[in-house]
């Protein structure tokens, strides 16, 4: 019986450690571009799309690039693995996940945060009257 | 009174009747007298009947396009086909809560009869009615019949006389001249949801969710009755039913994501997917631990805990996905439903946790203590470990899905976990679970002799090794994946061996083995299709064949489908095979939605999802506007605007109304070379025509100059300007491209195993339900004889 308790506890402890380590590792930390440039880990940066600078899509390599300004007003060219994200033009702010490669930030994910739904809805009501 | 107001009142009536039902069922239990039984039953039936009526009204309003209601305006439109129009019933939050409550109430009607037969009615139904009451409270708070002018008062409420020519209005208060306009068209259903999956998948999922309340109700009933053992037999058929339906719903959702939504695979560890997986895992774990209690009486508390948690995680999942707490951290858009729903759902979790666990703690002491007598080498221990691993899996998924909440508390900023988290935590558990699901079948209850166990393992292990070798032949993979493949194959063959033996003895008992076989086949399908897939991003210029993944692909053009959706036809050729795939994209103001298409071969899927379509780009054209004597750099050389040439003869022609010409004199300066260039504006009766001139630069490339317009300044001729463009020569290195479709093509080997496994699993569940339902019936007959 005691043996079982020990084995059971060991399994639980190993499980919890495994879970916690993975949880912390896969939770990508928020920082600004300067912080992201310093770390070797994957980072999340919040900011806004700089509309004045061109967006580009490279159809051969399937890379979408745009310029983004972080909360400290630093502008960096972001290259996303993939096509233009949904709601890109509408987004109030953008969160990019990835890491720096030279001067560019190479993103694996881009999340777009849209303006509150309610404002859009009031407009939509007027349109469907 | 408007129909919706009646509907709203009926929902309130349903809520009150459910509470009345719960209360009187409880009195029947407490007083141990059937005096209030018919009253309690009527309460429950009235709740069900009212809910059905209000749902019917709701459906009627949807079918007749009554856009006076916010919900209907929000999710439907007049151009939807009937099946999709019906599905807008549950496209939003209020509607899906209605559907959930509706299925819960209908299942309860059958549950009532079942529980009455098993002598469990007052307890089970008092808990169950309370659950129904809480679901209905959600509808009382978030009324699906909300009028649109209550949602948008500023835009729609008006006072004074109704202007002529408006027909879409309602007078709200004649005395105050208060009236409201309402829309004549709805916003329509999200295009992602516009397919047949929307018609079936949510329904199955909600039946699954609803049936998860039944094991909970039985567990609480068992605690109320101080019956710590036989409630299991009564509850099991329902647990298995719930696991079967919810499991089917989960896999259908995965297939929907794979086939239509274009997530690339059938599982993306998305909060919405996870939130239905967690209760399923716990339900399956409880099905296994109850087996041990039937045999040896052990695991009394575990079984209570798991059955309670199954339903509480349904509530928690609903909280995660419906309260807006996950915010923007997921690809799913979570509508912020307001504070009410948030607190109500939290309250719901608190109430049902305290009822369940409160009772459990207060009864803990009097529960029978069954010493654990089995050895390490016993089926009990394998079942225990398996259930333990399933629960841990559920825990990891809950923690991962709750990451935005946890990180908000820890770091003050919400962030979601990467998919890697789920893979790395669940893979070791998956290996353990598949291995145990094979081993457990080979073990005897209480104790197995090691010798006989090893003997029975020989054939499955050899076959599993052979399968693993086949997998390795497809390509080397990391050790954990190969181990997972081995264990899955081991489970498959062990269950085939044992299942065959059981089938020859008593075919009715074969359900468990078949369900395990299904899971094992699915796991093998996961490995081959997710880990041995081949991917390529391909740029397909129209009508030009491109080789990719061993196939020849040729994009032949696009055609419009419904609304803003276009299908892109791609010919896929390999030897004799010649097929067409047509992935499609939906372009709207806000976003591009991408729908994949696939060819299903017997041994693989050829899967194509669109990325973007690029229109042909011409040579670059630069535009310049210059003042007199000003200079501009074009490309390695400069251009100076000298003057207009508009002589007396041409002036005369202009005055006589004849055709006349204005010359624009330019000078190209390249190095030391200077070359004049003249552009003409020829004015005819029908308007000006502009001519072009070509300059050949030192590198022998041609630049085409074209006059765009002349901007004269009559007061100061020196300020007159002209505008022209220069077409730059094409870069000979980059040949000009036609319309190009970019797609991501992939091959998913043996993905059919996933679907075959699913069907097998469902059959296994169904056989188990039949077996366990019969067992419960026999138990109740035995009681009656006593």
Interface residues (C-beta under 8 A of the other chain):
Chain A: X1 X4 X11 X15 X18 X19 X22 X23 X25 X26 X27 X28 X29 X30 X44 X57 X59 X60 X61 X62 X82 X83 X84 X86 X87 X89 X90 X95 X111 X113 X114 X116 X117 X121 X122 X124 X125 X126 X128 X129
Chain B: X67 X73 X74 X148 X151 X152 X154 X155 X156 X168 X181 X182 X183 X184 X185 X186 X187 X328 X329 X335 X336 X372 X376 X388 X392 X395 X396 X399 X400 X403 X406 X407 X411 X413 X415 X416 X417 X418 X420 X421 X424 X425 X428 X537 X539 X590 X591 X592 X593 X611 X612 X614 X740 X742 X744
